[in-house]
Amino acid sequence: MNPVLTLETTAYTLEQLISLPEAQIALAGRSNVGKSSLINALAGRKKLAKVSSTPGKTRSVNYYRVTPHDFYLVDLPGYGYARASHTEREKWARLLERYLVECASLKALALLLDSRLEPQKLDKNLASFARTNGLNIVPVLTKADKCSQRERANRQNEWQELLGTRPIVTSSSNRYGIDNLWRALVETAVP
Ligand code: GDP
């Protein structure tokens, strides 16, 4: 049986998260990558995380408790939203970097990547920042139902080459790979 996911709190600054003593795994990805849908699929619920029809809307940080393992999934705001102001993007990037570097209980960054897109600059930059700072990356391909098996395999190979880790392929629509993803998250948070 998969773990249970419950929304604990919404934070509007990252300070709270940085000081949280329990293990955490952060979920990050470009705006519209399918992060909210993936959280709902992990939870086995339809409306735990809000699926946005307007990309780039969420600027708060939700953290979800995983029971019985007692760690948190931290839902970071999506990045790369074209219409966000430069100042807003800069502010967010600085906060994110501080969190990734300073949060002692952060076990890994689950990096969500769209199965349909070749490795994108913003994703590669974030991955490289995480690696430089010694943070584990759990790469996750989303929306697998939207592309062919061959395309998915190509994407896995490309990311494996870049990160040294083979991405877990998932689809929130048909739940493909969700159990695998849970296993990887639990193993990473509570080894
Ligand atoms: P977020 O901005 O990263 O939280 O992305 P959302 O979860 O809000 O999803 C963005 C859009 O992609 C929505 O229209 C979702 O219905 C769609 N979507 C998300 N995951 C999947 C998936 O696995 N398969 C398909 N076909 N569509 C998806």
Residues whose N, C-alpha, C, O or C-beta is under 5 A from the ligand:
A	BS01	GDP	R30 S31 N32 V33 G34 K35 S36 S37 L38 K50 V51 S52 G78 K143 A144 D145 K146 S171 S172 S173
